[in-house]
Amino acid sequence: MRFRPGLLAAVSFTAALAASPLLIAAEQAAISKGEVNVYSYRQPFLIQPMFDAFTRKSGVKVNVVFAKKGLVERLEQEGRNSPADLIFTVDIGRLSDAQNAGVTQSVSTPILTGAIPESFRQSDGHWYGLTQRARILYVSKDRVPADESPKTYEELADPKWKGRICTRSGSHVYQVALTAAMIAHHGEDKAKDWLNGLKANLARKPQGNDRAQVKAIKEGECDVSLGNNYYFGLMLNNKDQFAWAQAVYPVFPTLAGTGTHVNIAGMAMTKASPNKDNAVKLMEFLTSNLAQQMYAEQNFEYPIAEGVPQAGLLRSMGKLIPDTLDLDKIAENRPMAIKLINEVGYND
């Protein structure tokens, strides 16, 4: 059961049960000396700098397994013999799915609860947000004057934008979360009306990722798109996509008159964590000012801990005033959001 960084094939729970109990105990004892093991849906280059800083500060080595999918299922299969201490992912839905699968455990310390606002952590401590990612509008500089751009998500359903909006699939977790927030604020009927109106205003069938929508604006296919804020920085730092970013300006719309819809990248302690003390140390480090600022500067995501300054590019994009809706409410409304998206045939 030794943890191997980079290994993507799931460990067989049956094989684990068949192994010698003494061998398992010896292996877990070896793991527990100065290490912490992470299963991550986040790409290594996004989080490795923070892990390296933690190791320099604490002397605790961080081992990481990265996969695009299947880590929750892997934790379920490994059961109590799992070597993983923490799971990292993006989107409240994926964090909620891990909790609902029974592969996380509650953890609470004064440092964690002091750094992370209540709306960005699970009430019993099953997951904690690490960064905020705002779902903003990218608007054509050439075709939409700033004083005429949409200022709310609700406005995207206004017929004035017919044939002028591009989005990715309505079934993608980012779009599902926004729809779930719409339900939480306005109720199912109004959320469904909004989805119908937004669909009617699409310039093309939903397709591609967030950056592909900005490219479509650059090419004149649409005038407004939905996308996460950090893609602006990523495009500006990509020579092949720089022109796309230069063709748009960001708008931070409000939802139900509150603030901009945000989602999170977050972490949860696994139910079987063999290195719990080191896992807590890493969780606490990642909520520190140093780690939060590193996230902001390297990944263009907003700090979640209070009092941490934003990176220069984030400040230049405009002030983020996040919607204060508890993320638990968004998680609760995801099944209904998916149902409504399918009912209106958003992706057809």
N, C-alpha and C positions, 0 to 999 in steps of 0.2 A: 504493500500500500504506500510505498514511498512516493512523495509528491514530486513530479517531474515538470519543471517549467516548460511550457510550450507543447505539452502533450494534449492532444485534442480528443483522443478516443476515450470514451467513458469507461470507467473501471467497473467491472462486473460485481454487483452486490452478491451474487451467488458465490463467485470466486472468493470474495472477501470473507464470507461466512465459512467457506471450506478451509481457509488458511488457519494455521496454528494460532491459538490465542496468545501464546507466548511471543510468537513472531510479530503479531499485530501490536502487542504491548511494547515490544522493543522498537519497532518501527516508529510508533507514535511518540515514544520517549525521545527518539533521535530528532523527530520533527520539532519537538517542543522547545529545543534549546536554541534560543536566539533567532527564531524565525516566525514569520506569519505568512499564511498562504491565501492567495486571492484568486477567485474565479471572476473574470471580468468580461463584460460585453463591450466595454470601452476599449478602443484600440490602444495598444501599449504606448505609442508615442505621445498620447494625450495625458497619460497618468504617470509614466515612468519618472519624469523629472521630480515629481512630488515624492514618489517612493524612494528615489535616490537621496533626496534631502532628509527624509525620515531616517534612513539607514545611517547617514552621516551623523545625525543628531543622537540617535538612540543605540546604534550598534546592532539593531535588529534587522536581519535580512528579510526582504520581501520577495517571495516567489509568486509568479503570476502565470495563470493559464488564461489565454484569450480565446474566445469563440464568438461567432456571430449569432449563434442560437444553441439551444439545448442544455444550457448550464443548470437551469432549474431542474430539468428532467434528470440530469446527471446527479445532482444532489439528492434527488428522491431515490435514485437507484443505489447510490452509495450508502445512504442511510446513516446510521450512527458511526460507521467506519470512514466517513468522508474525511479527507485531509484538509478540506477547505475551511478557512476561518471567516472569510468575508466574501460577499458577492457585490460587485459593482455593476451598475447599469444606468441607463437613461430612461426617462419617462416614468411618471407616477404609476402608470398601468403595469409596467414590468416589475416595479418594486412591490406593488400590491399583489401581483400574481405570485411572486416568491413567498410573500407572507401567507397568502391563501393556500399555497401548496404545502405549508407546514415545514418549510426548510429554514426558517429564520427563528431567532430567539430575541426576547426583549433584553435591551441593555440600556442603562441610564446612569449617567454620571453628572456631577455638577458642571463639568467642563462642557459636555455635549449639550445639555439642556440650557446652559448659559449662553452658548454661542449660537445655537440654531433656533430661530423663532418657532413658536408652536405651529404655525401654519405650514412649516416646511419640514415637519417630522411627524412620524406616526405617534399617536397619543400614548401608546404603551411602549414605545421605544423599539419597534420592530424594524424601522428604517429611518434614516436621516438624510436630508438633502445636503448636497455638497456645493452645488452651484445652481444659479438660476439661468435659464435660457428663455428669452422673451420671444413670443411668436408675433413678429412685427409685419408691417407691410413694406414691400419694395415697390416704389412708384417711379414711373418714367419721368426723367428730367425734361425731356423734349416735349411730351404731350400732355402732362398734367401739372399745371402751376401749383405751387405749394398751398395756396389758399383754396384750391379746389379739390385737394386730395381727400380721400375718406379719412375721417377722424375717429370712427368707431368701427368695431367688427359688424355691428348691426347694419351699417351703411352699405356693406358689401352686397346686400340683398336688394338695394335700391335699383330700379330699372334703368337709371341713368348710366349704370355701369355695364349694361347688356353688351356682351361680346368683348369685354375689355379686361377680364380677370383670368388669371392662370393659377391653378393649384396642382399639387401632387394628388395621389389617390386619397379619396375620402376615408379609406380604410386604414391608412397609415396611422401609427400610434399618435403622431403629433396632431393630425387632423381630428382623430377620435377624441383626444384630450380637450381640444378647443370646443368641439361639439358638446362634450360632457359638461364643460364649464357653462356653455350657453344654456343647457338644460337646468343646471343648478341655479342659475340666475333668473331665467325666464319661464321655466316649465317646459314640458314635452311639446305641447301644441305650438308654442311660439318658436321653439327650437326647430321643429319640423318645417314651419313656414320659412324660417331663415335658411335652412338647407335648400328648400325648393327655390327660393329667390337667388341664392348664391349659384346654384346649379344653372339656373336660367341665364345668368350673367357670364358664364364661362366662355372664353374664346375658343377653347378646344377641349377635347376629352381629357380628364385628369391623367397626368402621366409624368414620369421623371421624378427627380428629387428637387429639393428646394433651390439648388443652384440652377437647375434646368429651367425653372420658371423665370429667373432673372435673365438668363440667356434669351429666353423667348421675348422678354421685354426689349432687350437690346436689338433683337431682330425684327421688332415691330409687330409681333404676333399678339401681344396684349400690353396693357398699360399698368396693371397692378397685380401683384402676387403676394401670397402668404409665404413666410419663411422664417426660420429661426435666426436670431440676430447675429450669431457668431459666424454665419456664412459670409457676412459682409467683410469681416476681417480676413477670412480664409481666401476669398476671391481677390481681395486687394493684394494679398501676398502670393498670388499665383499668376505668373506672367501670361498664361493662356486664358485666364478668366478676369484679369484686371479690367479689361474694357467693359465686361458685363457690369461690374460693380460701379464703374464710372457712369453708366447709363441710367442709374437709379439714385433715389434718395430714400432714406429710411423714415418710416412713420411709426410712432408708438400709439396704436389705437387703444381706446378704452372699451371695456365691456361692462354693460349695465351702469355706466357712469362711474365706475370705480377706478380701475387701472388696467394696465396691459396684462393680458393672459400670459402667465409664465408656467413653465414646466421645470423639471429638475434633473440633474444627474445626482445619483445618490448611492448609498451603501447600506448594507444590512449584515449583521453577524449571523453566521450559519448556526443552525440548531446543534450541530455536532462539533463545533469549533474546538480543536484540540489545543489551541494556543490562545486561549481567551484573553489572558493578561496582555499579551503582545498585540492582539487584535484591538483591544480597547485603546492601547497606546497609539496605534496607527489611526484609529478613528478620531481620537482627540487631536492628534497632530494635524490631520486634514481639515479640522475646523479652526486651526490657529491662523493668525493674521498672515504669517509667512506663506503657508500652503494656499490659503485663499487668494492671496495676491498673485502667487505663481499661476494658479488656475486662470485668473483674470487676464494676466499678461500674455500667457502662452496660448490659451484656447479661446480668448475673447468671450468668456462666459462671465456672468455677473456674480460677484461674491455673495454668499448666502449668510455668512456670519456678519453680525451688525458691526458697523464702524470700520470696515475694511475699505480702503479707497479703490475706486474703479480704475481700470487701465485707461491710458490716454485715448485710444480709439473709441472705447465705450463712452467716455465723456463727450467726445466729439460728435457721436451719433445722436445724442439727445438724452434727456433725463428719463430714466426708467422709473415709473411709479407703478409697482406691480399690483395686480388684483389681489386683494387680501383673502379671497376665498380659500378655505382650507383645502389642501390637496386631497385629503380623505374624501371630500365631497365629490371631487372630480373622479376619483377611483370608483366611488359608489355608482356614479352615473355612466360609466363606460359601457356596460352592457346595453343600456337604453340608447346610448349614442350610436353604437354599432347597428342596433335594430333600426333606428331612424334613417341612418345613412343608406342602409339596404332598401328600406321602404321607398325612399325617394329616387332610388336608382342613381345615386350621385355619380357613380363611376361608369354609367352606361354611355 
